[in-house]
Amino acid sequence: MGYREDACAAVIQGLEAAGIQYFIHVPDTFGAPVIAHFEQQPGVRAFPVSREEEGVGIASGLAMSGKKSVLFCQDVGLGNSMVALTTFAMAYHMPLLVLAIRRGGFGEFNAAVHTFSETAPDMVDSMHLKAFNLDYKVPLDQWPRAIQQAQEYAQMTRRPIIVFLNLKE
């Protein structure tokens, strides 16, 4: 099982339309094509972080200086970042775009992630973080504009926005 090339291409198109200047990521198999794309773009500074909360801190610093960034990670890593997202980014009105790759469910090869992945949207909702889902219910041709709108929404509301992505085949 692997990633959907068409979904990855839609994510790339959406981030480019949003004018992302910094691509912060936690390495991920399903998001590998997106990561590889931005690591090769001369106009975008792309780099990995070891933990999601580290990415929230860096993205927040970039937001304070007026830069557009995205944190690209797995939904199972959102638990690591909840304190940083709620007591810093949300409390201090940081316009952050977080793209969280859905794990678990159909096509998942790692049995250890099912339980947490299934509850990640509920956890995000319980923390009053705004979230959107891009999955099979949203036509793929609408993904790029939705990602661009999520970035604009984060900027307008000055708060973190999480977009859950299903990139699995």
Backbone as a chain_set.jsonl record, in Angstrom:
{"seq": "MGYREDACAAVIQGLEAAGIQYFIHVPDTFGAPVIAHFEQQPGVRAFPVSREEEGVGIASGLAMSGKKSVLFCQDVGLGNSMVALTTFAMAYHMPLLVLAIRRGGFGEFNAAVHTFSETAPDMVDSMHLKAFNLDYKVPLDQWPRAIQQAQEYAQMTRRPIIVFLNLKE", "coords": {"N": [[0.844, -1.177, 0.0], [0.424, 2.269, -0.661], [0.956, 5.748, -1.354], [-1.355, 8.087, -2.859], [-0.786, 9.355, -5.915], [-2.216, 11.341, -7.31], [-3.568, 12.711, -5.265], [-1.422, 13.694, -3.77], [-0.331, 15.419, -5.687], [-2.395, 17.288, -5.831], [-2.236, 18.427, -3.297], [0.291, 19.621, -3.423], [-0.196, 21.501, -5.46], [-2.118, 23.102, -4.165], [-0.642, 24.146, -1.96], [1.308, 25.59, -3.304], [-0.305, 27.506, -4.576], [-1.152, 28.833, -2.319], [1.071, 30.216, -1.618], [3.189, 29.354, 0.006], [6.112, 29.775, 1.881], [7.826, 28.468, 3.577], [8.358, 25.118, 4.223], [7.756, 22.933, 6.543], [8.399, 19.834, 7.902], [7.563, 16.599, 9.272], [9.116, 13.653, 8.634], [7.486, 11.334, 6.407], [6.014, 8.474, 4.939], [3.681, 8.309, 3.273], [3.401, 10.944, 2.534], [5.663, 11.445, 1.1], [6.099, 12.193, -1.716], [5.187, 14.852, -1.725], [6.85, 16.069, 0.145], [9.361, 15.645, -1.126], [8.988, 17.186, -3.415], [8.82, 19.874, -2.412], [11.276, 20.083, -1.181], [12.906, 20.399, -3.329], [12.301, 22.823, -4.448], [13.334, 25.99, -5.376], [12.287, 28.427, -4.41], [11.162, 27.904, -1.987], [11.76, 27.228, 1.362], [12.564, 24.254, 2.694], [12.481, 21.893, 5.314], [13.16, 19.198, 7.627], [11.706, 18.377, 10.844], [12.149, 16.993, 14.109], [10.072, 16.511, 15.854], [6.572, 17.2, 16.199], [5.749, 19.387, 17.815], [8.017, 20.935, 17.815], [7.973, 21.823, 15.188], [5.645, 23.414, 15.322], [6.556, 25.481, 16.975], [8.608, 26.624, 15.376], [7.139, 27.326, 13.068], [5.416, 29.173, 14.224], [7.182, 31.215, 14.975], [7.973, 32.016, 12.431], [5.508, 32.947, 11.499], [5.195, 35.167, 13.145], [6.991, 36.84, 11.983], [5.806, 37.444, 9.649], [5.91, 35.538, 7.634], [4.819, 32.886, 5.455], [4.052, 29.627, 6.264], [3.948, 26.015, 6.392], [3.101, 23.252, 8.394], [3.721, 19.978, 7.962], [2.623, 16.893, 8.688], [1.928, 13.717, 10.367], [-1.335, 12.612, 11.393], [-1.247, 11.122, 13.724], [0.791, 12.274, 15.12], [-0.187, 14.616, 16.106], [-0.987, 14.641, 18.762], [1.387, 15.008, 20.136], [1.798, 17.686, 19.709], [-0.211, 19.184, 20.913], [-0.069, 20.799, 23.306], [1.674, 22.848, 22.482], [0.189, 23.841, 20.318], [-2.221, 24.702, 21.545], [-1.635, 26.237, 23.943], [0.19, 28.031, 23.064], [0.281, 28.679, 20.119], [-2.528, 28.975, 19.532], [-3.357, 30.524, 21.73], [-1.805, 32.823, 21.439], [-2.525, 33.775, 19.004], [-1.49, 32.8, 16.452], [-1.191, 32.502, 13.03], [-1.334, 29.583, 11.693], [-0.848, 26.975, 9.366], [-1.562, 23.65, 9.339], [-1.006, 20.61, 7.902], [-2.242, 17.521, 8.213], [-1.55, 14.258, 7.761], [-3.686, 11.591, 7.325], [-3.615, 8.587, 9.087], [-4.007, 5.078, 9.835], [-7.115, 3.235, 9.324], [-8.432, 2.108, 6.099], [-5.977, 0.661, 4.018], [-3.841, 1.08, 5.713], [-0.732, 0.059, 6.937], [0.564, -0.14, 9.35], [-0.18, -1.377, 12.317], [-0.056, -0.206, 14.802], [-0.919, 2.438, 14.756], [-3.637, 2.758, 14.37], [-5.594, 3.136, 16.518], [-5.003, 5.689, 17.662], [-5.063, 7.373, 15.418], [-7.705, 7.175, 14.562], [-9.05, 8.642, 16.501], [-7.987, 11.159, 16.361], [-9.245, 13.433, 14.97], [-11.367, 13.947, 16.78], [-9.941, 14.641, 19.1], [-8.655, 17.002, 18.275], [-10.914, 18.58, 17.803], [-11.964, 18.672, 20.418], [-10.139, 20.322, 21.618], [-10.769, 22.706, 20.606], [-9.672, 23.528, 18.206], [-9.676, 24.636, 14.897], [-10.627, 22.609, 12.195], [-10.452, 20.864, 9.059], [-11.474, 18.399, 6.672], [-9.945, 16.647, 4.071], [-10.716, 14.257, 2.015], [-12.035, 11.236, 0.565], [-14.609, 12.197, 0.346], [-14.52, 14.751, -0.565], [-14.223, 16.113, -3.699], [-11.311, 15.574, -5.637], [-10.417, 17.589, -7.362], [-11.102, 19.841, -5.999], [-9.412, 20.062, -3.868], [-6.912, 21.635, -4.089], [-7.818, 24.365, -4.028], [-9.168, 24.332, -1.58], [-7.059, 23.946, 0.232], [-5.631, 26.28, -0.207], [-7.597, 28.102, 0.661], [-7.714, 27.34, 3.344], [-5.224, 28.237, 4.267], [-5.582, 30.987, 3.851], [-7.707, 31.387, 5.62], [-6.504, 30.801, 8.073], [-4.728, 32.961, 8.181], [-6.544, 35.118, 8.177], [-8.109, 34.68, 10.495], [-6.185, 34.491, 12.359], [-5.227, 32.154, 13.693], [-4.385, 28.702, 14.458], [-4.948, 26.293, 11.903], [-6.054, 23.136, 11.041], [-5.729, 20.765, 8.553], [-6.914, 17.772, 7.667], [-5.61, 15.172, 5.763], [-6.218, 12.6, 3.438], [-4.063, 10.594, 2.051], [-3.614, 8.023, 1.288], [-3.64, 5.057, -0.803]], "CA": [[0.0, 0.0, 0.0], [1.216, 3.478, -0.735], [0.29, 7.036, -1.471], [-2.066, 8.423, -4.095], [-0.055, 10.41, -6.617], [-3.116, 12.442, -7.642], [-3.825, 13.478, -4.042], [-0.183, 14.42, -3.469], [-0.235, 16.511, -6.664], [-3.376, 18.297, -5.44], [-1.682, 19.109, -2.119], [1.366, 20.483, -3.939], [-0.835, 22.616, -6.171], [-2.742, 23.966, -3.17], [0.382, 24.865, -1.195], [1.92, 26.576, -4.202], [-1.277, 28.589, -4.743], [-1.209, 29.55, -1.046], [2.288, 31.013, -1.484], [4.001, 28.874, 1.133], [7.532, 30.11, 1.791], [8.563, 27.504, 4.401], [7.714, 23.811, 4.289], [8.299, 22.249, 7.72], [7.772, 18.513, 7.862], [8.018, 15.403, 9.961], [9.162, 12.674, 7.537], [6.327, 10.454, 6.296], [5.997, 7.676, 3.716], [2.564, 8.664, 2.407], [3.6, 12.307, 2.051], [7.005, 11.556, 0.504], [6.165, 12.99, -2.948], [4.996, 16.266, -1.39], [8.104, 16.476, 0.787], [10.412, 15.693, -2.153], [8.718, 18.33, -4.29], [9.18, 21.148, -1.788], [12.721, 20.1, -0.915], [13.588, 20.744, -4.586], [11.834, 24.111, -4.952], [14.254, 27.058, -4.965], [11.597, 29.52, -3.735], [10.596, 27.437, -0.727], [12.741, 26.645, 2.285], [11.983, 23.028, 3.244], [13.361, 21.18, 6.24], [12.473, 18.302, 8.564], [11.821, 18.546, 12.29], [12.064, 15.673, 14.732], [8.795, 16.372, 16.56], [5.554, 18.131, 15.728], [5.745, 20.63, 18.593], [9.15, 21.716, 17.313], [7.461, 22.464, 13.981], [4.715, 24.471, 15.735], [7.367, 26.601, 17.448], [9.273, 27.259, 14.231], [6.102, 27.952, 12.236], [4.923, 30.347, 14.959], [8.195, 32.251, 14.81], [7.864, 32.504, 11.055], [4.267, 33.723, 11.416], [5.434, 36.459, 13.798], [7.773, 37.688, 11.072], [5.024, 37.656, 8.432], [6.173, 34.504, 6.63], [3.831, 31.814, 5.32], [4.644, 28.298, 6.374], [3.046, 24.9, 6.631], [3.634, 22.1, 9.112], [3.247, 18.784, 7.268], [2.918, 15.797, 9.626], [0.902, 12.686, 10.47], [-2.34, 12.882, 12.426], [-0.855, 10.47, 14.98], [1.732, 13.155, 15.794], [-0.839, 15.808, 16.632], [-0.997, 14.577, 20.228], [2.647, 15.598, 20.599], [1.809, 19.142, 19.521], [-1.396, 19.835, 21.488], [0.295, 21.873, 24.239], [2.211, 23.949, 21.677], [-0.894, 24.419, 19.514], [-3.266, 25.356, 22.34], [-1.171, 27.24, 24.909], [1.026, 29.031, 22.403], [-0.215, 29.138, 18.814], [-3.91, 29.442, 19.622], [-3.444, 31.582, 22.739], [-1.141, 34.033, 20.969], [-3.08, 34.129, 17.69], [-0.545, 32.495, 15.38], [-1.854, 31.949, 11.842], [-0.571, 28.403, 11.27], [-1.482, 25.935, 8.567], [-1.042, 22.313, 9.632], [-1.576, 19.543, 7.075], [-2.055, 16.281, 8.964], [-1.825, 13.083, 6.933], [-4.445, 10.563, 8.045], [-3.098, 7.226, 9.177], [-5.089, 4.18, 10.232], [-8.139, 3.0, 8.314], [-8.107, 1.282, 4.937], [-4.665, 0.887, 3.419], [-2.796, 1.305, 6.711], [0.082, -1.136, 7.172], [1.117, -0.107, 10.703], [-1.279, -1.619, 13.252], [0.105, 0.598, 16.014], [-1.442, 3.791, 14.635], [-5.087, 2.799, 14.163], [-6.354, 3.671, 17.641], [-4.837, 7.127, 17.815], [-5.486, 8.058, 14.201], [-9.166, 7.219, 14.515], [-9.565, 9.631, 17.442], [-7.309, 12.456, 16.184], [-10.181, 14.546, 14.733], [-12.094, 14.249, 18.02], [-9.013, 15.323, 19.991], [-8.498, 18.361, 17.746], [-12.181, 19.262, 18.063], [-12.097, 18.913, 21.863], [-9.219, 21.413, 21.97], [-11.317, 23.89, 19.934], [-8.858, 23.894, 17.046], [-10.46, 24.535, 13.661], [-10.095, 21.551, 11.331], [-11.171, 20.495, 7.85], [-11.075, 17.098, 6.143], [-9.861, 16.408, 2.635], [-10.697, 12.813, 1.83], [-12.821, 10.782, -0.578], [-15.871, 12.927, 0.294], [-14.267, 16.024, -1.248], [-13.62, 15.826, -5.008], [-9.887, 15.899, -5.685], [-10.18, 18.854, -8.046], [-11.37, 20.923, -5.047], [-8.378, 20.085, -2.828], [-5.985, 22.775, -4.124], [-8.479, 25.586, -3.564], [-9.459, 24.166, -0.153], [-5.809, 24.18, 0.955], [-5.383, 27.722, -0.31], [-8.562, 28.747, 1.54], [-7.32, 27.074, 4.736], [-4.137, 29.182, 4.552], [-6.196, 32.312, 3.956], [-8.513, 31.378, 6.844], [-5.553, 30.912, 9.19], [-4.248, 34.341, 8.185], [-7.643, 36.014, 8.508], [-8.556, 34.472, 11.875], [-4.985, 34.484, 13.191], [-5.216, 30.97, 14.56], [-3.982, 27.485, 13.742], [-5.947, 25.548, 11.146], [-5.567, 21.793, 10.718], [-6.406, 20.115, 7.426], [-6.642, 16.335, 7.624], [-5.479, 14.701, 4.391], [-6.113, 11.163, 3.205], [-3.188, 10.4, 0.892], [-3.4, 6.59, 1.051], [-4.345, 4.406, -1.911]], "C": [[0.888, 1.238, 0.0], [0.352, 4.712, -0.842], [-0.417, 7.167, -2.816], [-1.334, 9.586, -4.745], [-0.95, 11.602, -6.931], [-3.419, 13.316, -6.432], [-2.593, 14.289, -3.652], [-0.016, 15.607, -4.412], [-1.207, 17.634, -6.311], [-2.891, 19.096, -4.233], [-0.586, 20.082, -2.559], [0.775, 21.715, -4.615], [-1.46, 23.605, -5.188], [-1.742, 24.777, -2.376], [1.086, 25.913, -2.049], [0.987, 27.763, -4.409], [-1.376, 29.447, -3.481], [0.037, 30.408, -0.813], [3.156, 30.63, -0.305], [5.473, 29.191, 0.875], [8.403, 29.109, 2.548], [7.737, 26.232, 4.523], [8.407, 23.019, 5.397], [7.624, 20.884, 7.779], [8.408, 17.528, 8.835], [7.996, 14.326, 8.886], [8.009, 11.67, 7.588], [6.339, 9.742, 4.95], [4.899, 8.119, 2.758], [2.713, 10.07, 1.836], [4.921, 12.519, 1.339], [7.049, 12.361, -0.796], [6.007, 14.497, -2.691], [6.282, 16.814, -0.778], [9.205, 16.633, -0.256], [10.222, 16.9, -3.07], [9.215, 19.632, -3.654], [10.651, 21.222, -1.402], [13.509, 20.519, -2.155], [13.188, 22.106, -5.135], [12.744, 25.236, -4.468], [13.574, 28.192, -4.193], [10.996, 29.159, -2.394], [11.713, 26.837, 0.119], [12.074, 25.453, 2.959], [12.981, 22.354, 4.164], [12.546, 20.303, 7.185], [12.648, 18.768, 10.005], [11.622, 17.169, 12.914], [10.742, 15.44, 15.449], [7.842, 17.483, 16.113], [5.567, 19.449, 16.503], [6.926, 21.526, 18.246], [8.713, 22.484, 16.057], [6.493, 23.592, 14.299], [5.501, 25.698, 16.196], [8.034, 27.352, 16.313], [8.253, 27.986, 13.358], [5.534, 29.201, 12.917], [5.908, 31.505, 14.848], [8.161, 32.85, 13.418], [6.612, 33.367, 10.878], [4.456, 35.104, 12.045], [6.224, 37.405, 12.912], [7.076, 37.867, 9.723], [5.24, 36.635, 7.335], [5.066, 33.461, 6.627], [4.538, 30.466, 5.361], [3.546, 27.258, 6.505], [3.807, 23.873, 7.453], [2.944, 20.881, 8.524], [3.63, 17.583, 8.117], [1.802, 14.746, 9.56], [-0.106, 13.074, 11.541], [-1.969, 12.233, 13.757], [0.167, 11.301, 15.761], [1.091, 14.398, 16.381], [-0.898, 15.817, 18.156], [0.256, 15.203, 20.813], [2.587, 17.114, 20.596], [0.661, 19.873, 20.204], [-1.051, 20.974, 22.451], [0.808, 23.075, 23.455], [1.099, 24.626, 20.869], [-1.883, 25.214, 20.361], [-2.738, 26.458, 23.256], [-0.244, 28.269, 24.29], [0.37, 29.535, 21.126], [-1.633, 29.689, 18.89], [-4.005, 30.63, 20.59], [-2.845, 32.902, 22.265], [-1.468, 34.377, 19.514], [-2.075, 33.983, 16.543], [-1.285, 31.892, 14.192], [-1.033, 30.792, 11.259], [-1.427, 27.47, 10.434], [-0.781, 24.619, 8.886], [-1.76, 21.337, 8.708], [-1.222, 18.227, 7.75], [-2.496, 15.098, 8.121], [-2.524, 12.036, 7.784], [-3.725, 9.228, 7.968], [-4.242, 6.352, 9.658], [-6.053, 3.965, 9.077], [-7.664, 2.106, 7.184], [-6.738, 1.648, 4.395], [-3.543, 1.095, 4.413], [-2.063, 0.009, 7.0], [0.615, -1.216, 8.595], [-0.021, -0.212, 11.718], [-1.203, -0.75, 14.498], [-0.579, 1.957, 15.936], [-2.967, 3.881, 14.552], [-5.836, 3.509, 15.285], [-6.213, 5.183, 17.746], [-5.339, 7.882, 16.591], [-6.998, 8.205, 14.148], [-9.736, 8.303, 15.418], [-8.941, 11.018, 17.271], [-8.281, 13.599, 15.874], [-10.973, 14.938, 15.98], [-11.215, 15.015, 19.004], [-8.86, 16.776, 19.565], [-9.759, 19.176, 18.032], [-12.332, 19.59, 19.547], [-11.185, 20.033, 22.349], [-9.638, 22.731, 21.307], [-10.392, 24.439, 18.853], [-9.714, 23.68, 15.803], [-9.81, 23.495, 12.755], [-11.038, 21.303, 10.16], [-10.657, 19.133, 7.399], [-11.037, 17.134, 4.626], [-9.662, 14.907, 2.461], [-11.59, 12.468, 0.636], [-14.159, 11.513, -0.707], [-15.742, 14.268, -0.437], [-13.611, 15.706, -2.59], [-12.186, 16.367, -5.072], [-9.61, 17.23, -6.38], [-10.465, 20.066, -7.152], [-10.292, 21.046, -3.966], [-7.457, 21.299, -2.91], [-6.613, 24.067, -3.601], [-8.789, 25.504, -2.067], [-8.21, 24.423, 0.687], [-5.459, 25.665, 0.935], [-6.335, 28.484, 0.621], [-8.225, 28.516, 3.012], [-6.191, 28.015, 5.148], [-4.693, 30.591, 4.74], [-7.002, 32.444, 5.246], [-7.617, 31.512, 8.073], [-5.048, 32.343, 9.309], [-5.34, 35.299, 8.664], [-8.036, 35.911, 9.983], [-7.408, 34.511, 12.877], [-5.028, 33.352, 14.23], [-4.773, 29.757, 13.758], [-5.181, 26.804, 13.089], [-5.331, 24.199, 10.78], [-6.407, 21.242, 9.572], [-5.965, 18.656, 7.431], [-6.665, 15.881, 6.17], [-5.458, 13.179, 4.332], [-5.324, 10.953, 1.919], [-2.962, 8.933, 0.543], [-4.198, 6.093, -0.143], [-5.579, 3.701, -1.395]], "O": [[1.967, 1.245, 0.592], [-0.822, 4.715, -0.47], [-0.114, 6.455, -3.773], [-1.273, 10.679, -4.183], [-0.511, 12.748, -6.836], [-3.516, 14.537, -6.562], [-2.714, 15.445, -3.248], [0.394, 16.686, -3.983], [-0.877, 18.808, -6.475], [-3.111, 20.304, -4.158], [-0.548, 21.229, -2.113], [1.208, 22.839, -4.361], [-1.339, 24.816, -5.368], [-1.957, 25.965, -2.136], [1.419, 26.995, -1.567], [1.439, 28.909, -4.417], [-1.65, 30.644, -3.561], [0.052, 31.24, 0.095], [3.787, 31.487, 0.314], [6.007, 28.914, -0.199], [9.571, 28.917, 2.213], [6.561, 26.274, 4.883], [9.507, 22.501, 5.208], [6.398, 20.798, 7.711], [9.59, 17.605, 9.169], [6.951, 14.101, 8.276], [7.608, 11.217, 8.66], [6.646, 10.356, 3.928], [5.149, 8.289, 1.564], [2.196, 10.352, 0.755], [5.269, 13.652, 1.006], [7.972, 13.157, -0.968], [6.629, 15.314, -3.37], [6.742, 17.896, -1.146], [9.905, 17.646, -0.27], [11.192, 17.554, -3.452], [9.943, 20.398, -4.284], [11.212, 22.314, -1.307], [14.657, 20.95, -2.042], [13.686, 22.512, -6.185], [12.906, 25.414, -3.261], [14.23, 28.857, -3.392], [10.39, 30.002, -1.732], [12.511, 26.035, -0.366], [11.119, 25.625, 3.716], [14.167, 22.252, 3.851], [11.4, 20.613, 7.507], [13.61, 19.459, 10.339], [11.002, 16.29, 12.316], [10.333, 14.293, 15.635], [8.271, 18.562, 15.703], [5.412, 20.515, 15.907], [6.838, 22.747, 18.373], [9.049, 23.657, 15.893], [6.506, 24.623, 13.626], [5.152, 26.826, 15.849], [8.026, 28.582, 16.291], [8.476, 29.128, 12.956], [5.208, 30.178, 12.243], [5.503, 32.65, 14.648], [8.304, 34.062, 13.253], [6.647, 34.39, 10.195], [3.936, 36.096, 11.535], [6.143, 38.624, 13.064], [7.67, 38.375, 8.772], [4.795, 36.845, 6.207], [4.452, 33.186, 7.658], [5.477, 30.203, 4.611], [2.375, 27.582, 6.702], [4.999, 23.649, 7.243], [1.72, 20.767, 8.581], [4.813, 17.274, 8.26], [0.853, 14.882, 8.788], [0.232, 13.783, 12.489], [-2.341, 12.745, 14.814], [0.382, 11.051, 16.947], [1.755, 15.162, 17.082], [-0.864, 16.881, 18.773], [0.203, 15.852, 21.857], [3.258, 17.761, 21.401], [0.571, 21.094, 20.08], [-1.696, 22.022, 22.406], [0.416, 24.207, 23.736], [1.076, 25.851, 20.753], [-2.335, 26.281, 19.946], [-3.35, 27.523, 23.335], [0.077, 29.275, 24.923], [-0.051, 30.69, 21.057], [-1.904, 30.767, 18.361], [-4.664, 31.626, 20.289], [-3.319, 33.974, 22.641], [-0.773, 35.17, 18.88], [-1.845, 34.916, 15.774], [-1.944, 30.863, 14.341], [-0.147, 31.005, 10.432], [-2.586, 27.21, 10.758], [0.432, 24.49, 8.724], [-2.988, 21.249, 8.73], [-0.05, 17.861, 7.848], [-3.677, 14.954, 7.805], [-2.021, 11.639, 8.835], [-3.283, 8.805, 6.899], [-5.348, 6.85, 9.866], [-5.825, 4.461, 7.973], [-6.637, 1.436, 7.288], [-6.387, 2.826, 4.326], [-2.395, 1.272, 4.007], [-2.684, -1.018, 7.276], [1.079, -2.279, 9.009], [-0.741, 0.759, 11.948], [-2.21, -0.579, 15.185], [-0.8, 2.579, 16.975], [-3.526, 4.973, 14.654], [-6.64, 4.401, 15.016], [-7.212, 5.885, 17.903], [-5.976, 8.927, 16.727], [-7.512, 9.245, 13.735], [-10.808, 8.834, 15.129], [-9.33, 11.956, 17.967], [-8.15, 14.664, 16.477], [-11.223, 16.121, 16.213], [-11.687, 15.937, 19.669], [-8.927, 17.68, 20.398], [-9.675, 20.329, 18.455], [-12.785, 20.681, 19.892], [-11.444, 20.629, 23.395], [-8.948, 23.743, 21.431], [-10.333, 25.646, 18.615], [-10.395, 22.662, 15.676], [-8.594, 23.497, 12.568], [-12.248, 21.505, 10.257], [-9.527, 18.76, 7.713], [-11.978, 17.593, 3.978], [-8.587, 14.367, 2.723], [-11.864, 13.324, -0.206], [-14.784, 11.457, -1.766], [-16.74, 14.845, -0.872], [-12.546, 15.089, -2.618], [-11.902, 17.474, -4.614], [-8.661, 17.926, -6.02], [-10.11, 21.191, -7.504], [-10.266, 22.032, -3.229], [-7.231, 21.948, -1.889], [-5.994, 24.782, -2.813], [-8.68, 26.507, -1.362], [-8.294, 25.051, 1.743], [-5.041, 26.229, 1.946], [-5.911, 29.419, 1.3], [-8.43, 29.405, 3.838], [-6.201, 28.536, 6.263], [-4.317, 31.297, 5.676], [-6.98, 33.493, 5.89], [-7.938, 32.251, 9.003], [-4.95, 32.88, 10.412], [-5.076, 36.19, 9.47], [-8.267, 36.925, 10.642], [-7.627, 34.559, 14.087], [-4.888, 33.56, 15.436], [-4.783, 29.779, 12.527], [-6.274, 26.752, 13.652], [-4.213, 24.139, 10.268], [-7.637, 21.255, 9.622], [-4.791, 18.348, 7.225], [-7.612, 16.164, 5.435], [-4.745, 12.542, 5.108], [-5.86, 11.118, 0.823], [-2.213, 8.621, -0.383], [-5.268, 6.611, -0.463], [-6.312, 3.089, -2.172]]}, "num_chains": 1, "name": "protein.A"}
